[in-house]
Amino acid sequence: MKADFASASWFKSSKSGNIDCVEVAFAGTQVGVRDSKDITSGHLTFPASAWGVFTSGIARGDFDEA
């Protein structure tokens, strides 16, 4: 089933400040990610489980530059 992001609440990370960033929304078992500078251009959709693995990797520093 396709997730409905039309009525979803989109938000930016509190760490992004007022700069352009990505926005995230949750719809059932899916997570949407879109460009905050161009919210009409669509979004990418990921399973919530994959999003959880990704955000855990961020918290662990897996993507930090050496």
RABELSUL-V711034 format. One record per residue. N is the residue number from 1. RES is the residue in one small letter. SS is DSSP state (a for helix, b for strand, c for the rest). PHI is phi in whole degrees, -180 to 180 (* if undefined). PSI is psi in whole degrees, -180 to 180 (NA if undefined). Layout:
BEGIN
N;RES;SS;PHI;PSI  N;RES;SS;PHI;PSI
END
This chain:
BEGIN
1;m;c;*;137  2;k;c;-81;133  3;a;c;-73;145  4;d;c;-100;105  5;f;c;-96;-1  6;a;c;-62;-36  7;s;c;-108;11  8;a;c;-73;155  9;s;c;-94;114  10;w;c;-93;143  11;f;b;-146;157  12;k;c;-106;157  13;s;c;-62;143  14;s;a;-66;-19  15;k;a;-83;-8  16;s;a;-81;-14  17;g;c;65;-143  18;n;c;-102;15  19;i;c;-85;162  20;d;c;-66;140  21;c;c;-155;-167  22;v;b;-98;156  23;e;b;-116;152  24;v;b;-128;145  25;a;b;-141;150  26;f;b;-111;134  27;a;b;-141;98  28;g;c;64;-124  29;t;c;-95;15  30;q;b;-119;153  31;v;b;-123;130  32;g;b;-104;143  33;v;b;-131;129  34;r;b;-138;163  35;d;b;-80;123  36;s;c;-70;-18  37;k;c;-79;-23  38;d;c;-144;73  39;i;a;-70;-13  40;t;a;-88;-5  41;s;a;-85;4  42;g;c;103;-173  43;h;c;-148;161  44;l;b;-95;147  45;t;b;-121;135  46;f;b;-130;150  47;p;b;-63;143  48;a;a;-58;-34  49;s;a;-65;-40  50;a;a;-68;-38  51;w;a;-63;-39  52;g;a;-62;-42  53;v;a;-64;-43  54;f;a;-62;-50  55;t;a;-69;-31  56;s;a;-66;-39  57;g;a;-63;-38  58;i;a;-62;-47  59;a;a;-62;-34  60;r;a;-78;-14  61;g;c;87;17  62;d;c;-60;-24  63;f;c;-108;5  64;d;c;-68;145  65;e;c;-75;145  66;a;c;-77;NA
END
